[in-house]
Amino acid sequence: MQKEFNRIPDPGFTAEYVTFRKFVSFVSLILALFSLPILSIAAKADQGSSPVGLWKTEDAQVEIFEADGKLNGKIAALNKEYTSDGIEKTDISNPNPEKRKRPLIGLVFMTGFTREGPGRWDHGTVYDPKTGNTYASFLEYDGGDTLKLRGYIGISLIGRTAVWTKVKE
């Protein structure tokens, strides 16, 4: 004997069903139209939060600039351009003896930072002219007046963070 199956009734296109579908379509359209300007504003805000420009550090001004799609930084000015003997400050701690006579002003010491997300640039290196050491590093910038540069060896837990202030133009 063959079992009889109960069929699920076909709801069909009742007036209530058609009205509900129209309502859902209308609400979806309204939400999409209101979302577009918000998404556009958010995209512009993220684009505008680039750290390109002048920054004040503990003892210098740094110019962050973009080259080949990556952020780099150079020393734009020093608080003290000369040693106590009146000699222009140079890269005397560089491990390469041939580079020890190059002036610190104009020295590109940050290279290769690529955007990793909103407010974060990673995979860069930073050279410390005081010690002659180079560190892996990343930048964090939320669009305000401060920038965080984290230099580290191996993993970012072993390192130091410098906080810079934007130079007002």
Secondary structure, DSSP 8 states (H G I E B T S, - for coil): --------------HHHHHHHHHHHHHHHHHHHHHHHHHHHHHHHHHT----EEEE-SSEEEEEEEETTEEEEEEEEESS-B-TTS-B-B-TT-SSGGGTTSBSTT-EEEEEEEEEETTEEEEEEEEETTTTEEEEEEEEE-SSSEEEEEEESSSTTSEEEEEEEE---
